[in-house]
Amino acid sequence: VLSRLLVGAQITLFVGIIAVAISAVIGVPLGITAGMRQGKFLDSLVMRSADLLLAFPALLLAIIAGAVWGPSTLTAMIAIGVAGIPSFARVARSGALQVMSQDFIAAARVSKVSEFQIAYRHVFPNISGLVIVQSSVYFALAILAEAALSYLGLGTAPPAASWGRMLQDAQSLLAVNPTLTLWPGLAIALTVLGFNLLGDGLRDILDPRQLTRRN
């Protein structure tokens, strides 16, 4: 059981990393672009597309992807990553709107600085704290989603070890040896709790308002 927990941790963390990377790499640029085009057609297009994607949970996307390409770790990673794009886009847009209202952005535009340079040099560095916090929080959600998908048979396929798959395998032995379900369930709960607490801690550290209060 311990060996499978350790191997399952590798798969779970790998799925979380790739899923968060997919969400951030696509969602953050879209959010920044929408924030820099506030009130324009591109802003409306990005945010309405995000609203549409929010209507499809990760589990539903995984079911659709599994029906098309078959259940696998790759399918779970892509489904969870795509499902997280709207949340990253919303966070990035919210931060970009605050940055775009600052005087140094107006000065950069007066100086004929290109929109790409403004986004790369000014907007993204100022919202990086928000992106880090969102990544930590969504990492916890990705771990939980991967475990749920594996439990339903839509994620990591046997013989590969996965915490969700361990829960599914131990379900039939619950009356005989209930500890088989205890350890993977405890691993999922502690990992999700840990990353949620990490996100809360990073929010307190990186939030300028919290820093001002402490000073």
C-alpha positions in Angstrom: 0.0 0.0 0.0 2.8 2.4 0.9 4.6 1.7 -2.4 1.4 2.4 -4.4 0.8 5.6 -2.4 4.3 6.8 -3.3 4.0 5.9 -7.0 0.5 7.4 -7.0 1.8 10.6 -5.6 4.1 11.0 -8.6 1.2 10.6 -11.0 -1.0 12.9 -9.0 1.5 15.7 -8.7 2.5 15.3 -12.4 -1.2 15.7 -13.4 -1.5 18.7 -11.2 1.6 20.4 -12.6 0.6 19.8 -16.3 -3.0 20.8 -15.7 -2.1 24.1 -13.9 0.5 24.8 -16.7 -2.2 24.3 -19.4 -4.6 26.6 -17.5 -2.0 29.3 -16.8 -0.3 29.3 -20.2 -3.6 29.8 -22.0 -5.8 31.6 -19.4 -3.3 34.3 -18.2 -2.5 35.8 -21.7 -6.2 35.7 -22.5 -7.0 37.5 -19.3 -4.3 40.1 -19.7 -5.4 40.7 -23.3 -9.0 41.1 -22.2 -8.0 43.5 -19.4 -6.0 45.7 -21.7 -9.0 45.8 -24.1 -11.6 46.6 -21.5 -15.0 47.3 -23.0 -14.0 46.4 -26.5 -15.0 43.4 -28.7 -12.0 41.3 -27.8 -12.7 41.7 -24.1 -16.3 40.6 -24.5 -15.3 37.7 -26.7 -12.8 36.3 -24.2 -15.0 36.7 -21.2 -18.1 35.3 -22.9 -16.1 32.3 -24.1 -14.8 31.9 -20.5 -18.4 31.9 -19.2 -19.3 29.3 -21.8 -16.5 27.1 -20.8 -17.4 27.4 -17.1 -20.7 25.6 -18.0 -18.6 22.4 -18.6 -17.1 21.0 -15.4 -13.8 19.1 -15.6 -15.6 15.8 -15.0 -17.9 16.4 -17.9 -15.0 17.4 -20.2 -13.2 14.3 -19.1 -16.2 12.1 -19.9 -16.4 13.6 -23.3 -12.7 13.3 -23.9 -12.6 9.8 -22.6 -15.4 8.8 -24.9 -13.5 10.2 -27.9 -9.9 9.3 -27.1 -10.3 6.8 -24.3 -9.6 7.2 -20.6 -5.9 7.9 -19.7 -3.7 10.2 -17.6 -3.2 12.5 -20.6 -6.9 12.8 -21.1 -7.4 13.7 -17.5 -4.6 16.3 -17.6 -6.0 18.0 -20.7 -9.6 18.0 -19.4 -8.6 19.5 -16.0 -6.3 22.0 -17.6 -8.9 23.2 -20.1 -11.5 23.4 -17.3 -9.2 25.8 -15.4 -8.6 28.3 -18.2 -11.7 30.5 -17.3 -10.6 30.9 -13.7 -7.1 32.0 -14.7 -8.4 34.3 -17.3 -10.8 36.0 -14.8 -8.0 36.4 -12.2 -5.6 37.8 -14.8 -8.2 40.2 -16.2 -9.1 41.5 -12.8 -5.4 42.1 -12.0 -4.8 43.7 -15.4 -7.7 46.1 -15.0 -6.1 47.4 -11.7 -2.7 47.8 -13.3 -4.0 49.5 -16.4 -5.5 52.2 -14.3 -2.1 53.3 -12.9 -0.3 56.4 -14.1 2.8 54.5 -15.3 0.7 52.7 -17.9 -0.5 56.1 -19.2 3.1 57.3 -19.3 4.2 54.1 -21.2 1.5 54.7 -23.8 2.4 58.4 -24.2 6.0 57.2 -24.8 4.7 55.0 -27.7 5.5 51.7 -25.9 3.9 48.8 -27.7 1.0 46.9 -26.2 3.0 43.7 -26.0 5.8 45.5 -24.1 3.3 47.0 -21.7 1.8 43.5 -21.1 5.2 41.8 -20.7 7.1 44.5 -18.7 4.4 46.1 -16.7 1.1 44.1 -16.5 2.3 40.5 -16.0 5.0 41.3 -13.3 2.4 43.2 -11.3 -0.2 40.4 -11.4 2.3 37.5 -11.0 1.4 37.3 -7.3 -2.3 36.7 -8.2 -1.3 34.0 -10.7 0.9 32.2 -8.2 -1.9 32.1 -5.6 -4.4 31.0 -8.2 -1.9 28.2 -9.4 -1.6 26.9 -5.8 -5.3 26.9 -5.2 -6.1 25.2 -8.6 -3.3 22.7 -8.0 -5.4 21.4 -5.1 -8.5 21.3 -7.2 -6.6 19.5 -10.0 -5.4 16.8 -7.5 -9.0 16.3 -6.3 -10.3 16.2 -9.9 -7.7 13.6 -11.0 -8.5 11.4 -8.0 -12.2 11.6 -8.9 -11.6 10.8 -12.5 -9.4 7.8 -11.7 -12.0 6.6 -9.2 -14.7 6.8 -12.0 -12.4 5.0 -14.4 -11.8 8.1 -16.6 -8.3 8.9 -15.4 -5.1 6.8 -14.9 -5.7 3.3 -16.1 -4.3 0.2 -14.4 -1.8 -1.2 -13.8 -0.5 2.3 -13.1 -1.0 3.4 -9.4 -3.3 6.3 -8.6 -4.9 7.4 -5.4 -8.3 7.5 -7.0 -7.8 4.1 -8.6 -6.7 2.7 -5.1 -10.0 4.0 -3.7 -11.9 2.2 -6.4 -10.0 -1.0 -6.0 -10.5 -1.0 -2.2 -14.2 -0.3 -2.4 -15.1 -4.0 -2.8 -12.9 -4.8 0.2 -14.3 -2.2 2.5 -16.0 -4.7 4.8 -12.9 -6.9 5.0 -10.1 -4.3 5.3 -11.3 -0.7 5.6 -7.8 0.7 6.0 -7.2 0.1 2.3 -9.5 3.1 1.7 -8.2 5.1 4.6 -4.7 5.6 3.4 -5.4 6.9 -0.2 -8.3 9.0 1.1 -6.1 10.5 3.8 -3.3 11.2 1.2 -5.8 13.0 -1.0 -7.3 15.0 1.9 -3.9 16.1 3.3 -2.5 17.0 -0.1 -5.5 19.1 -1.0 -5.6 20.7 2.4 -1.8 21.5 2.2 -2.1 23.3 -1.2 -5.2 25.2 0.0 -3.3 26.4 3.0 -0.3 27.2 0.8 -2.6 29.3 -1.4 -4.0 31.2 1.6 -0.4 31.8 2.9 0.8 33.1 -0.4 -2.3 35.3 -0.6 -1.4 36.9 2.7 2.2 37.3 1.8 1.7 38.7 -1.8 -1.3 40.8 -1.1 -0.2 44.5 -0.7 -3.1 45.3 1.5 -2.2 42.6 4.0 1.4 43.9 3.9 0.3 47.4 4.6 -1.8 46.3 7.6 1.2 44.4 9.1 3.4 47.4 8.7 
